[in-house]
Amino acid sequence: MTVCIDTNVLLGFFNNEPDKVESCTAFFQLLFTKRIKSVVATITLLELAAILTAADQSAEAERIVKSIESLPLFSIAEFRNGWILRTAALKKASRLAIADAIILSTAIESRCSHLVTFDKDFMSVGEIQIVTPQKFLETSLS
């Protein structure tokens, strides 16, 4: 099993967002305990760094990106030219923002079983299981 992690899950964890940090922490603990492989799209790291840098947290952005890059069982999936047409089709069919279409395409092309996100815009996609961290915990522990 391999999961793709969306930007908002990483932000929820690293920013200690009150409504997300608990489920994100439990989700990451499960990933490490069960040694579940994880994929993060390069655009996810870009979004994360851009959000933190805009909030005058450049040093924090650098620390977080470096820590994600060094995590065992985490891979950074670089967008490939062969994914362009699929990404455009996903954007159109699901009415996603281009960054979200790239993340979704990355998850599908990387053969992930799940895309873990809080973003409801993904919920209508049928090519991959879209789950929140909490839902992933519930289904993985049962």
C-alpha positions in Angstrom: 0.0 0.0 0.0 1.2 3.5 -0.9 -0.6 6.7 0.0 -0.2 10.2 -1.5 -0.4 13.0 1.0 -2.0 16.3 0.1 -0.7 19.7 1.2 -3.4 20.4 3.7 -2.6 17.2 5.7 1.0 18.3 6.0 0.0 21.9 6.9 -2.5 20.6 9.5 0.3 18.6 11.1 3.1 21.1 10.9 1.0 24.2 11.8 -0.8 22.4 14.7 -4.1 23.4 13.2 -6.6 22.7 16.0 -9.2 20.9 13.9 -6.6 18.7 12.1 -3.5 18.1 14.2 -4.9 15.2 16.2 -6.0 13.1 13.2 -2.8 14.1 11.3 -0.6 13.1 14.1 -2.4 9.7 14.5 -2.2 9.3 10.7 1.6 9.9 10.6 2.1 7.6 13.6 0.2 4.8 11.8 2.3 5.3 8.6 5.5 5.0 10.6 4.3 2.1 12.7 3.0 0.0 9.9 5.8 1.2 7.5 3.4 2.4 4.9 5.0 4.0 1.9 4.0 7.6 1.2 4.3 9.9 -1.8 4.4 13.6 -1.8 4.1 15.5 -5.1 6.7 18.2 -5.7 3.9 20.7 -6.1 2.8 19.8 -2.6 6.2 20.8 -1.3 6.0 24.0 -3.3 2.5 24.9 -1.9 3.7 24.2 1.6 6.8 26.3 1.2 4.9 29.1 -0.5 2.3 29.2 2.2 4.8 29.3 5.0 7.1 31.8 3.2 4.1 34.1 2.7 3.5 34.0 6.4 7.1 35.1 7.0 8.1 31.5 8.0 10.8 30.9 5.4 13.1 29.2 7.9 10.3 26.9 9.0 9.5 26.1 5.4 13.1 25.1 4.8 13.1 22.9 8.0 9.9 21.2 7.1 10.8 20.5 3.4 14.2 19.1 4.5 12.6 16.9 7.1 10.0 15.6 4.6 12.8 14.8 2.1 14.7 12.8 4.7 11.8 10.7 6.1 12.1 7.0 5.5 9.4 5.5 3.3 8.5 8.9 1.9 9.2 9.7 -1.7 9.0 12.9 -3.5 7.3 12.3 -6.9 8.4 14.7 -9.5 5.8 15.6 -12.2 6.6 13.9 -15.5 5.8 15.2 -19.0 3.9 11.9 -19.7 1.3 13.0 -17.1 0.3 16.2 -18.7 -2.7 15.0 -20.7 -4.0 12.9 -17.9 -3.7 15.9 -15.5 -5.5 18.2 -18.0 -8.3 15.6 -18.3 -8.6 15.3 -14.5 -8.7 19.0 -14.1 -11.5 19.3 -16.6 -13.5 16.3 -15.5 -13.3 17.0 -11.7 -13.2 20.8 -12.0 -10.0 20.9 -9.9 -7.5 23.7 -9.5 -4.3 22.9 -11.5 -2.3 22.2 -8.4 -4.9 19.7 -7.2 -5.1 18.1 -10.6 -1.3 17.7 -10.5 -1.5 16.1 -7.0 -4.2 13.8 -8.1 -2.4 12.8 -11.3 0.8 12.2 -9.2 -1.2 9.9 -6.9 -2.7 7.9 -9.7 0.5 7.7 -11.8 2.5 6.7 -8.7 0.1 3.8 -8.2 -1.0 5.0 -4.8 -4.0 3.2 -3.2 -5.2 6.4 -1.5 -5.0 10.2 -1.7 -5.2 11.5 1.9 -6.6 15.0 2.1 -9.1 17.3 3.8 -10.0 18.8 0.4 -13.6 18.0 -0.5 -13.0 19.0 -4.1 -11.4 15.6 -4.6 -14.3 13.6 -3.2 -16.0 13.2 -6.6 -13.0 11.5 -8.2 -13.4 7.8 -8.8 -10.0 6.6 -10.0 -8.4 6.4 -6.5 -9.7 6.2 -2.9 -9.9 9.7 -1.5 -9.9 9.7 2.3 -9.3 12.1 5.2 -6.6 11.1 7.7 -9.3 10.1 10.1 -11.1 7.9 7.6 -7.7 6.3 6.6 -7.2 5.5 10.3 -10.6 4.0 10.7 -10.3 1.8 7.6 -6.7 0.7 8.3 -7.4 -0.3 11.9 -10.5 -2.3 11.2 
